């Protein structure tokens, strides 16, 4: 990402991934100037407003910008044969405490790793699955049925929330508010403490969950 700053609080952000280029900012004249200079220097095609990028769907409206991964979520549900599963209201059991289960029945490690990696990519627009995905990722080397069932529950949650999105609402008076908690020595395996954090952009309804 490149950040090009100008005077009078004008700013332009430029993101490049392989041969796809995205730019954003707060001044339309800067957009036009940048676009002309790039198209003059390189053989480029203007695709207009962004609608889809790296599996993330983008809907731009007067109220703000929605981002989601509905298409990707439905694809992985189908890929791992979970598209007909029952919906649950939380991504993890509230009493879930995963521990090392060396004596448990082993499952296909390659399949388990594929599931975890697919779920990791969804955390871009599903921040509420971040914690449980991080938990199941600890056991990728020697997965058992217990961990696989925890992963499948996340799929069940995705089944009912596939149409959800995050809204970045237009609001000049937004402020970032953070909350944290501490689970002292809560890890059963090594007694490490966990400090989860939650950040919200207040007054802008950033999270639409």
Phi, psi and omega in degrees: 000138176244137181245111180255111183260144177233179180284172176058037176062022177271138182217147179226126177252133181235125179242132181235128175229110184055253180246015176254131182236132178237138175225148182211158180179199184234017180217120185292326180295326176294322177303308184297319180295316180294316182297318179296318182293322180289319181289335176285326184274326185232161176277099187230158176237129178279115182267002180080202180297143181288133178239334184205131181206119177052044178084358180256125179270137184234128176237118181256128181223181180295327183283333182158205183239126175261136172233141180206173177225042183301312182300314181295318180299316179294325179295317181285331174298318179289318182300319182260020173057044179238012185291340180254017181286163178279148182276140172238155188273350179227147181288346180211153173296134184297340179258012184297126175222092181284137178227167177297125186236068183294335183270353182288166180289125183287148176239172181299113184294323180296316178297316181298317179297321178296320178297311182298316181295323178295319180290325178301320182292336180284343183294349177298325182237359175238072183297339182282354175259359184303315185295310184289327176295322177296323180294311183289339180288346180290341189244034184286335184283327183218069185285148176236178182300327180301314181289323180295322177295324178294321178292320181294330177295325177298320177299320179297323177292319180296327182303321182268351183240015184300332181273002180284157180213166173258132179253120170263100187275144177292117180197115182283348184254024181286153176219147182270120181244132182240146176229147177217157179221170182223123175262091188293120178052038185279345179284117185294328184285312185236006178061024176284153178271154179237131178241092179283149179231151178224127180237133179231145172269101187287152180072000181238000178051050184299314183265124183252057180244000000 
